[in-house]
Amino acid sequence: MTPQPHPWVKSSYSSQDGGNCVEWSPAHACAHGTVPVRDSKDPEGPALMFEPSAWSAFVTGLQAGEFPV
């Protein structure tokens, strides 16, 4: 289920040329307490829903270089 009508924000790693494109909806996260994440190349496709603490830990791990990008 794709959350609506909250706006989606593209990852800073996304580019106009495709590649690793991820979007999330901070407004949905604030309103509903779950962080939706989707593939920006498939905006009508499904969204993964994360608990805020899990999403924060994932982003922190990415920033620390724990996961290859």
N, C-alpha and C positions, 0 to 999 in steps of 0.2 A: 504494500500500500504506500503510495507516494503522498507525503504530507502536502497539503495546500492550505491557504494561498501564500504562505510565507516565502519571501524571496530566497534564492539560492546564491551562494558566494563561491566563486571558483578558487581553487587552490592556487597559491603563488607559483607552483610548479607547472600549472597548466599553461599551454601556449596556443596560439592561433593555428599552429601546424599539427594539432592532434597530440599524440603522445599520452603521457600519464595525466589524464584529466579527471579530477575529482571535485565535486561540489558538496557543500554542506549548508545547512540552514540555521544560522545562529538565532534568528527570531523564533523559529519552531522550538529550538532547544530551550530558550528562555521561557516560552509559553507552556511547554508540555513536559519538560524535564527529561527528554530524550534527544539525542543528536542524530539527525538523519544525514546519511552520506550516500551519494549516488555518482554514477558515471556521467559526466557532462556530455558525452557523445550520445547518450541514450536518456534524454531528460524525461521521457514517458515511461522508462523502465522502472524497476524496483529500487527502493532505497533500503540500505541497511540502517538499523536503528541501534544506537549505542547508549549505554548509561554514560552520563557526563564524566564520571571518574575514569571509565575505561577509555573514552575518547581522549581525555587529557593525558593519560598515561601513554597512549599510542603516539600522540603528537609530540610529547616530551621525548619519547624514545627515538622518533624520527629526527628531531632536532639534535639529539645527542649522537646520532650516527649509528644507532643500534640496529637499524634495518636498512638494507640497500634500497636506493631509490632509482 
